[in-house]
Amino acid sequence: MAIADNISQTQQQIAQFEQNHQRAADSVKLLAVSKTKPVSAIEDAYAQGQRLFGENYVQEAADKSQQLAHLEGIEWHFIGPIQSNKTRIVAESMHWVHTLDRAKIALRLNEQRPSNLAPLNVCIQVNISGEESKSGISLAELDEMVEIVGQQSNLILRGLMAIPAPQISLSAQVATYQPLYQAYQALADKIVTVDTLSIGMSGDMEAAIASGSTMVRIGTAIFGARNYA
Ligand SMILES: *Cc1c(COP(=O)(O)O)cnc(C)c1O
């Protein structure tokens, strides 16, 4: 089965890159990005041992998490933009949010997290390419955002996330990640719950692992090309 093969191939690549770049074995987790793909594809990946799944669209994420609620140990990560009128659905259905970049959203997620669920794990999204149109805060704004998240008892700060502009070479990709890695290290030294640097997609997985990634978000290499988004 293609998805099963793709998962084990991706796991092998991760292990190889860990070794090549002096990273500890199993220090990089695989988040399978299943956006736009049917629940049957997620079931195939789950049967192969995959447990972490990433989704970009709020309603799709909520629907899938509900349909697959019987799969023990499955973990849902929201990795898309969050509008303030959608925070309740995210707070009620997800285990993680990688794309927190506004105080208002942090406050709403905190307030709307159901009390019978564990606190929501969050990563702050940083814009490391400085593109106007992209989501994410600048590194200069990080301390303030960290402080706001720290005040929310239903949120746990797990780390940082970024989606850099595409670069052609491995060295250019690594250079882009450098300041983010330093900011992540400083944060992890300061805050005990911080253990996640969410970087790396199908096109730059090696650079991300070389740059300290602890969670790569892989869609295309596992589930194939998407028809939209
Ligand atoms: C779609 C998406 C991914 C996966 O991208 P691929 O190139 O398909 O691996 C990772 N992260 C985010 C935020 C995405 O939106």
The ligand as an ORCA input file, in Angstrom:
! r2SCAN-3c Opt
* xyz 0 1
  C       0.454     21.657      3.821
  C       1.374     21.963      4.929
  C       2.460     21.121      5.239
  C       2.809     19.904      4.418
  O       3.378     20.315      3.224
  P       4.005     19.242      2.192
  O       4.837     20.086      1.311
  O       2.832     18.638      1.496
  O       4.790     18.261      2.958
  C       3.247     21.440      6.333
  N       2.996     22.525      7.090
  C       1.967     23.359      6.824
  C       1.745     24.532      7.706
  C       1.137     23.117      5.734
  O       0.146     23.967      5.483
*
